Amino acid sequence: MSTTALDRSLVQRLVRNALSARLGNGHAPKLVVNVSARHCHVTPADLERLFGKGHQLTPYKWLYQDGFFAAEELVTIIGPRHRMIPNLRILGPCRDHSQVELAFTDAIMLGLDVPVRRSGDHRDSPGCYLLGPAGMIELPRGVIRHERHVHMGPSDADHYGVKNGDRLNLRIKSSCSAMFEDLLCRVAPATKLEVHLDTDEGNACDLAHATHYELFK
Amino acid sequence: MSTTALDRSLVQRLVRNALSARLGNGHAPKLVVNVSARHCHVTPADLERLFGKGHQLTPYKWLYQDGFFAAEELVTIIGPRHRMIPNLRILGPCRDHSQVELAFTDAIMLGLDVPVRRSGDHRDSPGCYLLGPAGMIELPRGVIRHERHVHMGPSDADHYGVKNGDRLNLRIKSSCSAMFEDLLCRVAPATKLEVHLDTDEGNACDLAHATHYELFK
Protein backbone atom coordinates (compact mmCIF):
# COMPACT_ATOMS: atom_id res chain seq x y z
CA MET A 1 0.00 0.00 0.00
CA SER A 2 2.65 2.44 1.02
CA THR A 3 4.64 1.67 -2.11
CA THR A 4 1.87 2.95 -4.36
CA ALA A 5 1.38 6.22 -2.46
CA LEU A 6 3.17 9.10 -4.14
CA ASP A 7 4.01 11.68 -1.57
CA ARG A 8 2.23 14.95 -2.04
CA SER A 9 5.37 17.09 -1.91
CA LEU A 10 6.87 15.17 -4.81
CA VAL A 11 3.80 15.76 -6.97
CA GLN A 12 3.83 19.43 -5.98
CA ARG A 13 7.48 19.72 -6.89
CA LEU A 14 6.98 18.04 -10.27
CA VAL A 15 4.07 20.29 -11.11
CA ARG A 16 5.84 23.42 -9.81
CA ASN A 17 8.90 22.63 -11.89
CA ALA A 18 6.86 22.00 -15.01
CA LEU A 19 4.86 25.20 -14.43
CA SER A 20 7.90 27.32 -13.74
CA ALA A 21 9.65 25.92 -16.80
CA ARG A 22 6.63 26.82 -18.93
CA LEU A 23 5.91 30.18 -17.40
CA GLY A 24 9.47 31.27 -16.88
CA ASN A 25 10.33 31.67 -20.51
CA GLY A 26 8.56 34.95 -21.10
CA HIS A 27 10.09 36.71 -18.11
CA ALA A 28 13.39 34.94 -17.68
CA PRO A 29 16.65 36.84 -17.79
CA LYS A 30 18.84 35.92 -20.74
CA LEU A 31 20.48 32.59 -19.98
CA VAL A 32 23.92 31.98 -21.49
CA VAL A 33 25.52 28.52 -21.25
CA ASN A 34 29.24 28.41 -21.94
CA VAL A 35 31.83 25.68 -21.87
CA SER A 36 35.05 26.30 -19.99
CA ALA A 37 37.72 24.29 -21.74
CA ARG A 38 40.67 23.21 -19.60
CA HIS A 39 42.65 26.21 -18.34
CA CYS A 40 44.63 27.47 -15.39
CA HIS A 41 44.83 30.41 -13.03
CA VAL A 42 48.14 31.58 -11.62
CA THR A 43 49.43 33.85 -8.91
CA PRO A 44 51.65 36.80 -9.91
CA ALA A 45 54.63 34.94 -8.40
CA ASP A 46 53.95 31.76 -10.40
CA LEU A 47 53.45 33.85 -13.54
CA GLU A 48 56.94 35.31 -13.10
CA ARG A 49 58.44 31.84 -12.61
CA LEU A 50 56.79 30.64 -15.80
CA PHE A 51 57.23 33.73 -18.00
CA GLY A 52 60.02 35.78 -16.42
CA LYS A 53 60.44 38.56 -13.91
CA GLY A 54 57.87 41.34 -14.14
CA HIS A 55 55.73 39.50 -16.66
CA GLN A 56 52.10 40.59 -16.93
CA LEU A 57 49.24 38.71 -18.60
CA THR A 58 48.14 39.98 -22.02
CA PRO A 59 44.43 39.68 -22.82
CA TYR A 60 43.83 37.47 -25.86
CA LYS A 61 40.04 37.29 -25.73
CA TRP A 62 37.61 38.91 -23.29
CA LEU A 63 35.22 36.53 -21.57
CA TYR A 64 31.50 37.02 -21.08
CA GLN A 65 31.94 38.27 -17.50
CA ASP A 66 33.32 41.80 -17.46
CA GLY A 67 36.99 42.11 -16.54
CA PHE A 68 37.93 38.47 -17.16
CA PHE A 69 39.94 37.28 -20.11
CA ALA A 70 41.69 34.36 -21.77
CA ALA A 71 45.34 35.39 -21.86
CA GLU A 72 47.88 35.11 -24.66
CA GLU A 73 50.02 33.08 -22.28
CA LEU A 74 50.00 29.30 -22.67
CA VAL A 75 51.71 26.66 -20.56
CA THR A 76 52.22 22.92 -20.79
CA ILE A 77 50.83 20.67 -18.07
CA ILE A 78 52.74 17.49 -17.30
CA GLY A 79 51.18 14.63 -15.36
CA PRO A 80 52.38 11.46 -13.66
CA ARG A 81 51.93 9.20 -16.72
CA HIS A 82 54.69 11.20 -18.46
CA ARG A 83 52.03 12.62 -20.67
CA MET A 84 51.47 16.29 -21.26
CA ILE A 85 48.91 18.68 -22.66
CA PRO A 86 50.43 21.68 -24.43
CA ASN A 87 48.73 25.04 -24.97
CA LEU A 88 46.90 25.17 -21.65
CA ARG A 89 45.60 28.70 -21.53
CA ILE A 90 45.92 30.97 -18.52
CA LEU A 91 42.80 32.96 -17.60
CA GLY A 92 43.29 36.42 -16.18
CA PRO A 93 43.54 38.43 -14.11
CA CYS A 94 46.01 36.72 -11.76
CA ARG A 95 44.61 35.20 -8.58
CA ASP A 96 45.82 34.57 -5.06
CA HIS A 97 46.06 30.83 -5.77
CA SER A 98 47.29 28.85 -8.76
CA GLN A 99 44.79 26.26 -9.97
CA VAL A 100 44.32 23.98 -12.97
CA GLU A 101 40.79 23.12 -14.15
CA LEU A 102 40.45 19.98 -16.25
CA ALA A 103 37.61 17.86 -17.54
CA PHE A 104 37.77 14.22 -16.44
CA THR A 105 38.72 13.20 -19.99
CA ASP A 106 41.80 15.44 -19.74
CA ALA A 107 42.65 14.29 -16.23
CA ILE A 108 42.37 10.59 -17.05
CA MET A 109 44.60 11.06 -20.08
CA LEU A 110 47.22 12.74 -17.87
CA GLY A 111 46.88 10.07 -15.17
CA LEU A 112 45.42 12.41 -12.56
CA ASP A 113 42.55 11.49 -10.25
CA VAL A 114 41.00 14.90 -9.74
CA PRO A 115 38.19 15.75 -7.33
CA VAL A 116 35.12 17.83 -8.18
CA ARG A 117 35.61 21.12 -6.36
CA ARG A 118 34.57 24.73 -6.34
CA SER A 119 37.27 27.29 -7.15
CA GLY A 120 39.92 27.60 -4.47
CA ASP A 121 38.94 24.39 -2.67
CA HIS A 122 42.01 22.19 -3.17
CA ARG A 123 41.26 19.48 -0.58
CA ASP A 124 42.64 16.11 -1.69
CA SER A 125 43.52 17.44 -5.11
CA PRO A 126 46.65 16.31 -6.94
CA GLY A 127 49.42 18.56 -8.18
CA CYS A 128 51.23 18.74 -11.50
CA TYR A 129 54.11 20.38 -13.30
CA LEU A 130 53.50 23.49 -15.37
CA LEU A 131 56.07 24.45 -18.00
CA GLY A 132 56.40 27.98 -19.36
CA PRO A 133 59.02 29.64 -21.56
CA ALA A 134 61.02 30.90 -18.54
CA GLY A 135 60.73 27.91 -16.26
CA MET A 136 58.90 24.97 -14.78
CA ILE A 137 56.92 25.05 -11.54
CA GLU A 138 55.50 22.27 -9.46
CA LEU A 139 52.04 22.82 -8.04
CA PRO A 140 51.80 20.62 -4.94
CA ARG A 141 47.99 20.58 -5.34
CA GLY A 142 45.20 22.46 -7.09
CA VAL A 143 44.31 20.34 -10.12
CA ILE A 144 40.52 20.01 -9.97
CA ARG A 145 37.42 19.46 -12.00
CA HIS A 146 35.59 22.71 -11.41
CA GLU A 147 32.07 21.83 -10.39
CA ARG A 148 29.31 22.93 -12.76
CA HIS A 149 27.99 26.31 -11.68
CA VAL A 150 25.95 29.30 -12.66
CA HIS A 151 27.08 32.90 -12.20
CA MET A 152 24.30 35.37 -11.54
CA GLY A 153 23.51 38.81 -10.23
CA PRO A 154 21.12 39.56 -7.36
CA SER A 155 18.11 40.10 -9.65
CA ASP A 156 18.74 36.76 -11.38
CA ALA A 157 18.90 35.12 -7.95
CA ASP A 158 15.53 36.69 -7.13
CA HIS A 159 14.10 35.42 -10.41
CA TYR A 160 15.13 31.83 -9.70
CA GLY A 161 14.39 32.08 -5.97
CA VAL A 162 17.91 31.14 -4.92
CA LYS A 163 20.73 32.58 -2.87
CA ASN A 164 24.49 32.21 -3.15
CA GLY A 165 25.44 28.55 -2.62
CA ASP A 166 22.05 27.11 -3.58
CA ARG A 167 21.63 24.61 -6.42
CA LEU A 168 19.75 24.65 -9.73
CA ASN A 169 19.27 22.07 -12.48
CA LEU A 170 19.96 22.70 -16.15
CA ARG A 171 18.17 20.93 -18.97
CA ILE A 172 19.60 21.09 -22.45
CA LYS A 173 17.56 20.07 -25.49
CA SER A 174 19.63 18.89 -28.44
CA SER A 175 20.27 15.73 -30.43
CA CYS A 176 21.76 14.44 -27.12
CA SER A 177 19.41 16.00 -24.57
CA ALA A 178 20.48 15.89 -20.95
CA MET A 179 19.79 17.37 -17.57
CA PHE A 180 22.68 18.35 -15.33
CA GLU A 181 21.75 18.51 -11.67
CA ASP A 182 22.91 20.60 -8.73
CA LEU A 183 24.66 23.50 -10.42
CA LEU A 184 26.19 25.71 -7.76
CA CYS A 185 24.70 29.23 -7.73
CA ARG A 186 27.39 31.90 -7.44
CA VAL A 187 25.62 35.17 -6.79
CA ALA A 188 27.64 38.39 -6.95
CA PRO A 189 26.95 42.03 -7.83
CA ALA A 190 27.53 43.11 -11.43
CA THR A 191 27.50 39.53 -12.68
CA LYS A 192 25.80 38.32 -15.85
CA LEU A 193 23.70 35.16 -15.82
CA GLU A 194 25.99 32.47 -17.21
CA VAL A 195 26.28 28.72 -16.73
CA HIS A 196 29.75 27.18 -16.90
CA LEU A 197 30.01 23.54 -17.96
CA ASP A 198 33.23 21.72 -18.77
CA THR A 199 34.04 20.09 -22.10
CA ASP A 200 32.84 16.64 -21.00
CA GLU A 201 29.47 18.08 -20.05
CA GLY A 202 29.23 20.32 -23.11
CA ASN A 203 30.13 17.44 -25.43
CA ALA A 204 27.91 14.92 -23.65
CA CYS A 205 24.82 17.04 -24.45
CA ASP A 206 26.04 18.48 -27.79
CA LEU A 207 25.75 21.98 -26.38
CA ALA A 208 27.05 23.44 -29.66
CA HIS A 209 23.79 22.40 -31.34
CA ALA A 210 21.39 22.92 -28.44
CA THR A 211 17.98 24.29 -29.32
CA HIS A 212 16.77 25.10 -25.80
CA TYR A 213 18.13 25.64 -22.28
CA GLU A 214 16.18 25.63 -19.06
CA LEU A 215 17.41 26.42 -15.54
CA PHE A 216 15.13 25.34 -12.71
CA LYS A 217 15.01 24.27 -9.07
CA MET B 1 -5.29 32.09 -18.64
CA SER B 2 -4.01 29.45 -20.99
CA THR B 3 -0.45 30.02 -19.81
CA THR B 4 -1.27 28.95 -16.24
CA ALA B 5 -3.11 25.76 -17.24
CA LEU B 6 -0.90 22.68 -16.98
CA ASP B 7 -2.17 20.11 -19.34
CA ARG B 8 -3.50 16.99 -17.68
CA SER B 9 -1.44 14.58 -19.76
CA LEU B 10 1.78 16.28 -18.65
CA VAL B 11 0.84 15.90 -14.98
CA GLN B 12 -0.11 12.27 -15.58
CA ARG B 13 3.20 11.61 -17.30
CA LEU B 14 5.20 13.23 -14.51
CA VAL B 15 3.38 11.22 -11.87
CA ARG B 16 3.61 8.00 -13.87
CA ASN B 17 7.32 8.43 -14.38
CA ALA B 18 7.91 9.16 -10.70
CA LEU B 19 5.78 6.18 -9.69
CA SER B 20 7.41 3.79 -12.12
CA ALA B 21 10.85 4.93 -11.03
CA ARG B 22 9.90 4.30 -7.40
CA LEU B 23 8.10 1.03 -7.90
CA GLY B 24 10.45 -0.40 -10.47
CA ASN B 25 13.39 -0.75 -8.12
CA GLY B 26 12.24 -3.85 -6.27
CA HIS B 27 11.48 -5.86 -9.40
CA ALA B 28 13.89 -4.40 -11.90
CA PRO B 29 16.25 -6.61 -13.84
CA LYS B 30 19.91 -5.95 -13.10
CA LEU B 31 20.90 -2.74 -14.86
CA VAL B 32 24.51 -2.41 -16.00
CA VAL B 33 25.81 0.92 -17.34
CA ASN B 34 29.06 0.72 -19.28
CA VAL B 35 31.16 3.26 -21.10
CA SER B 36 32.27 2.46 -24.63
CA ALA B 37 35.58 4.21 -25.14
CA ARG B 38 36.44 5.12 -28.74
CA HIS B 39 36.87 2.04 -30.89
CA CYS B 40 36.30 0.71 -34.37
CA HIS B 41 34.68 -2.18 -36.19
CA VAL B 42 36.12 -3.54 -39.41
CA THR B 43 35.11 -5.83 -42.23
CA PRO B 44 37.21 -8.97 -42.85
CA ALA B 45 38.59 -7.31 -46.01
CA ASP B 46 39.64 -4.12 -44.14
CA LEU B 47 41.18 -6.28 -41.40
CA GLU B 48 43.38 -7.96 -44.01
CA ARG B 49 44.43 -4.62 -45.47
CA LEU B 50 45.41 -3.38 -42.01
CA PHE B 51 46.98 -6.56 -40.57
CA GLY B 52 47.86 -8.77 -43.54
CA LYS B 53 46.30 -11.51 -45.62
CA GLY B 54 44.34 -14.10 -43.69
CA HIS B 55 44.53 -12.16 -40.41
CA GLN B 56 41.90 -12.99 -37.79
CA LEU B 57 41.02 -10.94 -34.70
CA THR B 58 42.37 -12.22 -31.39
CA PRO B 59 40.15 -11.68 -28.33
CA TYR B 60 41.87 -9.51 -25.72
CA LYS B 61 38.97 -9.06 -23.32
CA TRP B 62 35.42 -10.43 -23.49
CA LEU B 63 32.67 -7.81 -23.28
CA TYR B 64 29.52 -8.00 -21.17
CA GLN B 65 27.40 -9.17 -24.12
CA ASP B 66 28.15 -12.80 -24.94
CA GLY B 67 30.25 -13.36 -28.04
CA PHE B 68 31.63 -9.83 -28.32
CA PHE B 69 35.18 -8.86 -27.46
CA ALA B 70 37.81 -6.14 -27.46
CA ALA B 71 40.52 -7.43 -29.77
CA GLU B 72 44.28 -7.43 -29.36
CA GLU B 73 44.45 -5.50 -32.62
CA LEU B 74 44.99 -1.74 -32.42
CA VAL B 75 45.06 0.82 -35.21
CA THR B 76 45.89 4.51 -35.47
CA ILE B 77 43.22 6.94 -36.66
CA ILE B 78 44.37 9.98 -38.59
CA GLY B 79 42.13 12.98 -39.09
CA PRO B 80 42.14 16.12 -41.24
CA ARG B 81 43.99 18.31 -38.72
CA HIS B 82 47.05 16.08 -39.18
CA ARG B 83 46.42 14.78 -35.72
CA MET B 84 46.14 11.16 -34.82
CA ILE B 85 44.97 8.94 -32.00
CA PRO B 86 47.05 5.78 -31.60
CA ASN B 87 45.89 2.54 -29.98
CA LEU B 88 42.31 2.65 -31.24
CA ARG B 89 41.00 -0.77 -30.37
CA ILE B 90 39.07 -2.98 -32.78
CA LEU B 91 36.00 -4.69 -31.35
CA GLY B 92 35.16 -8.15 -32.63
CA PRO B 93 33.81 -10.11 -34.31
CA CYS B 94 34.24 -8.51 -37.74
CA ARG B 95 31.20 -6.81 -39.25
CA ASP B 96 29.82 -6.17 -42.70
CA HIS B 97 30.76 -2.47 -42.43
CA SER B 98 33.80 -0.68 -41.05
CA GLN B 99 32.92 2.05 -38.58
CA VAL B 100 34.73 4.27 -36.07
CA GLU B 101 32.94 5.37 -32.90
CA LEU B 102 34.31 8.46 -31.18
CA ALA B 103 33.19 10.74 -28.38
CA PHE B 104 32.87 14.38 -29.44
CA THR B 105 35.99 15.23 -27.42
CA ASP B 106 37.97 12.78 -29.57
CA ALA B 107 36.36 13.95 -32.80
CA ILE B 108 36.98 17.64 -32.11
CA MET B 109 40.62 16.91 -31.30
CA LEU B 110 40.98 15.12 -34.64
CA GLY B 111 39.14 17.88 -36.51
CA LEU B 112 36.14 15.74 -37.45
CA ASP B 113 32.54 16.93 -37.31
CA VAL B 114 30.80 13.66 -36.57
CA PRO B 115 27.05 13.09 -36.50
CA VAL B 116 25.16 11.23 -33.77
CA ARG B 117 24.08 7.97 -35.38
CA ARG B 118 23.02 4.45 -34.59
CA SER B 119 25.37 1.68 -35.69
CA GLY B 120 25.56 1.25 -39.45
CA ASP B 121 23.88 4.57 -40.25
CA HIS B 122 26.66 6.51 -41.97
CA ARG B 123 24.59 9.34 -43.49
CA ASP B 124 26.61 12.57 -43.65
CA SER B 125 29.44 11.07 -41.64
CA PRO B 126 33.07 11.91 -42.37
CA GLY B 127 35.78 9.44 -43.19
CA CYS B 128 39.32 9.03 -41.90
CA TYR B 129 42.52 7.12 -42.41
CA LEU B 130 43.22 4.00 -40.36
CA LEU B 131 46.79 2.78 -40.07
CA GLY B 132 47.68 -0.79 -39.16
CA PRO B 133 50.97 -2.72 -39.20
CA ALA B 134 50.35 -4.04 -42.74
CA GLY B 135 48.85 -0.98 -44.35
CA MET B 136 46.72 2.12 -44.34
CA ILE B 137 43.11 2.31 -45.45
CA GLU B 138 40.87 5.24 -46.16
CA LEU B 139 37.32 5.00 -44.91
CA PRO B 140 35.25 7.30 -47.14
CA ARG B 141 32.66 7.62 -44.34
CA GLY B 142 31.62 5.89 -41.12
CA VAL B 143 33.12 7.99 -38.31
CA ILE B 144 30.21 8.59 -35.94
CA ARG B 145 29.29 9.32 -32.38
CA HIS B 146 27.27 6.24 -31.53
CA GLU B 147 24.04 7.41 -29.99
CA ARG B 148 23.46 6.45 -26.37
CA HIS B 149 21.50 3.21 -26.22
CA VAL B 150 20.40 0.35 -24.05
CA HIS B 151 20.67 -3.31 -25.04
CA MET B 152 17.97 -5.54 -23.63
CA GLY B 153 16.26 -8.89 -24.01
CA PRO B 154 12.52 -9.37 -24.56
CA SER B 155 11.74 -9.75 -20.84
CA ASP B 156 13.62 -6.50 -20.05
CA ALA B 157 11.59 -4.80 -22.78
CA ASP B 158 8.40 -6.09 -21.14
CA HIS B 159 9.58 -4.81 -17.76
CA TYR B 160 10.15 -1.29 -19.08
CA GLY B 161 7.12 -1.38 -21.39
CA VAL B 162 9.15 -0.66 -24.52
CA LYS B 163 9.78 -2.26 -27.88
CA ASN B 164 12.81 -2.17 -30.15
CA GLY B 165 13.45 1.43 -31.28
CA ASP B 166 11.64 3.08 -28.36
CA ARG B 167 13.40 5.53 -26.02
CA LEU B 168 14.17 5.54 -22.29
CA ASN B 169 15.83 8.05 -19.98
CA LEU B 170 18.73 7.28 -17.67
CA ARG B 171 19.37 9.10 -14.41
CA ILE B 172 22.74 8.72 -12.73
CA LYS B 173 23.29 9.80 -9.15
CA SER B 174 26.89 10.76 -8.31
CA SER B 175 28.92 13.80 -7.34
CA CYS B 176 27.93 15.07 -10.83
CA SER B 177 24.38 13.76 -11.16
CA ALA B 178 22.80 13.89 -14.58
CA MET B 179 19.94 12.56 -16.62
CA PHE B 180 20.53 11.43 -20.19
CA GLU B 181 17.42 11.45 -22.32
CA ASP B 182 16.19 9.36 -25.23
CA LEU B 183 18.39 6.28 -25.03
CA LEU B 184 17.61 4.06 -27.99
CA CYS B 185 16.23 0.65 -26.93
CA ARG B 186 17.85 -2.19 -28.85
CA VAL B 187 15.84 -5.31 -28.08
CA ALA B 188 17.20 -8.68 -29.20
CA PRO B 189 17.00 -12.28 -27.98
CA ALA B 190 19.74 -13.50 -25.61
CA THR B 191 20.80 -9.96 -24.77
CA LYS B 192 21.71 -8.73 -21.29
CA LEU B 193 20.36 -5.42 -20.02
CA GLU B 194 23.20 -2.93 -20.57
CA VAL B 195 23.38 0.80 -21.23
CA HIS B 196 26.20 2.07 -23.43
CA LEU B 197 27.36 5.63 -22.92
CA ASP B 198 30.44 7.19 -24.48
CA THR B 199 33.37 8.66 -22.55
CA ASP B 200 32.01 12.22 -22.69
CA GLU B 201 28.76 11.07 -21.13
CA GLY B 202 30.44 8.77 -18.61
CA ASN B 203 32.86 11.49 -17.55
CA ALA B 204 30.20 14.23 -17.48
CA CYS B 205 28.27 12.32 -14.80
CA ASP B 206 31.28 10.71 -13.06
CA LEU B 207 29.87 7.27 -13.81
CA ALA B 208 32.90 5.62 -12.18
CA HIS B 209 31.66 6.86 -8.80
CA ALA B 210 27.91 6.60 -9.39
CA THR B 211 25.83 5.46 -6.42
CA HIS B 212 22.54 4.85 -8.25
CA TYR B 213 21.18 4.32 -11.77
CA GLU B 214 17.60 4.55 -12.90
CA LEU B 215 16.14 3.78 -16.33
CA PHE B 216 12.64 5.11 -16.98
CA LYS B 217 10.22 6.28 -19.66
Chai-1 contact restraints between the chains, C-beta under 6 A:
chainA,res_idxA,chainB,res_idxB,connection_type,confidence,min_distance_angstrom,max_distance_angstrom,comment,restraint_id
A,L6,B,L19,contact,1.0,0.0,6.0,A-B,restraint_1
A,L10,B,A18,contact,1.0,0.0,6.0,A-B,restraint_2
A,L14,B,L14,contact,1.0,0.0,6.0,A-B,restraint_3
A,A18,B,L10,contact,1.0,0.0,6.0,A-B,restraint_4
A,L19,B,L6,contact,1.0,0.0,6.0,A-B,restraint_5
A,F104,B,N203,contact,1.0,0.0,6.0,A-B,restraint_6
A,T105,B,T105,contact,1.0,0.0,6.0,A-B,restraint_7
A,T105,B,N203,contact,1.0,0.0,6.0,A-B,restraint_8
A,V116,B,S175,contact,1.0,0.0,6.0,A-B,restraint_9
A,S175,B,V116,contact,1.0,0.0,6.0,A-B,restraint_10
A,S177,B,E181,contact,1.0,0.0,6.0,A-B,restraint_11
A,A178,B,A178,contact,1.0,0.0,6.0,A-B,restraint_12
A,A178,B,F180,contact,1.0,0.0,6.0,A-B,restraint_13
A,M179,B,M179,contact,1.0,0.0,6.0,A-B,restraint_14
A,F180,B,A178,contact,1.0,0.0,6.0,A-B,restraint_15
A,E181,B,S177,contact,1.0,0.0,6.0,A-B,restraint_16
A,D200,B,D200,contact,1.0,0.0,6.0,A-B,restraint_17
A,D200,B,N203,contact,1.0,0.0,6.0,A-B,restraint_18
A,D200,B,A204,contact,1.0,0.0,6.0,A-B,restraint_19
A,E201,B,A204,contact,1.0,0.0,6.0,A-B,restraint_20
A,N203,B,F104,contact,1.0,0.0,6.0,A-B,restraint_21
A,N203,B,T105,contact,1.0,0.0,6.0,A-B,restraint_22
A,N203,B,D200,contact,1.0,0.0,6.0,A-B,restraint_23
A,A204,B,D200,contact,1.0,0.0,6.0,A-B,restraint_24
A,A204,B,E201,contact,1.0,0.0,6.0,A-B,restraint_25
A,A204,B,A204,contact,1.0,0.0,6.0,A-B,restraint_26
